[in-house]
Amino acid sequence: MRVDWKPGTMIYPLPAVMVSCGNKESEYNIITVAWTGTICTNPPMCYISIRPERHSYSIIKRNMEFVINLTTAEMAFPTDWCGVRSGKEYHKFEEMKLTPGKCTVVNAPLIEESPLCIECRVKEIVSLGSHDMFIADVVNVRADESHLNPETGKLELAEANPLVYVHGGYYELGSKIGKFGWSVEKKK
């Protein structure tokens, strides 16, 4: 039996990512978001949605760039902490002992401890209500080479133990149960 539930954002799991921003060290900040995702493959585009009252909002709006840093189960504590503390009051890189790294294309810092850092340049900001959506072009991706398969050159991101967010909780991924297209593969 099903019951009606009030309208809400119930599309889970989502990646729990740390978004880094700022174009100079004195304004570097990290905000944790789960409202993020892919918009387009070609050209590569993604989005993050942030409440306008958040400290990172004005930094990203002013600089028009940010980095989406994927997180791991080992990064769960700093991921949560950076989402509940304000950059107005804390220097989050220092407090969480995270390392700001240099990006290739954008001026915002990446988080060295992240297995994958997606450099983004804002294309459009859409006001939606509680959150504004920053639609961005992906201008570069930096991957930790320890997650590259030396035989195939493929990024094995699942081996990094990605952190996901489900309705107020953080979780690790479970076992792999298939791959894209396996349901229609021809049997040998």
N, C-alpha and C positions, 0 to 999 in steps of 0.2 A: 504494500500500500504506500502511496506517495502522499506527502503533505505539501501545501503551499508554503513558501518561505518568502520573506520580504525581498524585493529586488536588491541585489548587491553584487559585489565583485567576487564571484565564486569560481573563477577559472584558476585552478591550482593543479599541480605545483607550478611555481614560477622560480626562476633563478633569483637567488639573493645576491645582488651585486653591490660592490662599493664603487660609487662614481667619484672620481677625483677631478678637481677643478682648480682654477687659478692660473694666472700667467706669471706670477712671481712668488717666490718662497713665502713672503709675508702674508699672502692671501690663499696659499694652498689649503684646500679643505677636502674632506671626504664626506659623502652622504650615502647612506645605505638605501637602496630602492629595490622593490620587487616589481613595480610597475614599469617594466621594460620588455622589449621584444624586437623581433625582426619585422620590418615593413616590406622590404623589397630585396631581391637578390641582385638584379642588374638594372640600375646601379645599386651597390650594397647600401642599404639604409636601415636605421633602427630608430628607436625612440626611448625616451625616459619621461616619466610624468612626475612632476614635483609640485608641492603646494607653494604658492607664491610667498608665504611667510617664512619659509625655510631659508636659512643663511646662504646655502649654496645656490639658491635660485638666482639671486642678484649677481653672484659671481659668474654663473654660466651665462646669464642674459647679457652681461657686460662684455664678456670675452668671446661668446658664441662658439665655445668648444668645451669638450669634456672627454674623459676616458672612462669607459665601462670596464671595470676590473672584475673578472669572474672570481668567485670565492670557492674555498674548499672547506671540508668539515673541520680541518685544523684551524681555519680562520673564523670559525663560528662566533667566538667571543668578540673579537674586534669588529666583526660584521654587525653584530647586534649593537655593540657599544657605540659605534659610529652612527647608528640610526637613531639612538635615543639621547645623544648628547649634541649640543649645538657648537658649531665652529666659532660662534661669537664668544664662547666661554672657554673653549679648549683648542689646543693645537693637536688635532687628532693623530697626525703622523707620529708626533713625539709621544703622546699619551699611550698609544697602542704599539709603540716600537715598530712601526711600519716604515718602509724605506721608499721615499719619493724617488722615482727614476725619470730619466729623460726620455721623452717620446721622440719619434722620428719626424713626425709631421706637425703635430699640434704643440702648443706651449704648455698645456696642462701637464701635471706630472702623472706618471703611471705608478702603480703600487708594485714594487719589485717582488713581493711575496705572492702575487697573483699568477696563476698558471697561464692566463690569457688576458691581454689588455687590448681593448678596441678603441682606437683613436677616432674621435667623432668631431665633426664640424656642423654646427646648427644650421639648418636650412630654413626652418620655419618654427614658430611658436604658436600653438593653438590653445586658446583659453577654453577650458571644458567645464568648469565649475570649481570643485574643490582643488583640482590639480590643473596645471598647464602642461601640455605635451610638447616636448622639445623633439622635433623631427630632425634627424641628423644624417648626413652622409658619413659613411665609414670611410675614412681616408687612409687608414693603416691598421694592421693587426700585428701585435707582437706576442709571440708564443714562447714559453719556456721550452727550450730545446730538449729538456729531459722527457717531455711528453710527445716527442716526434718519434715515430717508428722508423728505425734506421733502414729497414728493408723496403718499406713502401713509401716513406716520406710523409705518411698520413699522420695527422694530429690525433693522438689517442687521448682525448680530453677526459673520458670516463675514468681513466687511470688516476687522474688528479683528485678524485673523490669530491665532485662538485657538491656544493651546498644548495639546497632548494628550500623554498618557503611555502608552507601550506597552512593557510587560515590561522596565522598567529604563531606557528611553530617552525623550527628549522629542522631539516632532515637530510640524511645522506641518501644517495640513490641505492636501489637494490640491485639484484643480479640482472644481467642482460638476458632478455628473453627472445630477441629477434633482431633483425636489421632492416633498414629500408629496402623494400621490395622482396623480402623473403617469402611473403605469402603467395607470390605469383612466379617464383623462380621455377624453371624447368628442372625436374628431377633427373639425375643422371642414371 
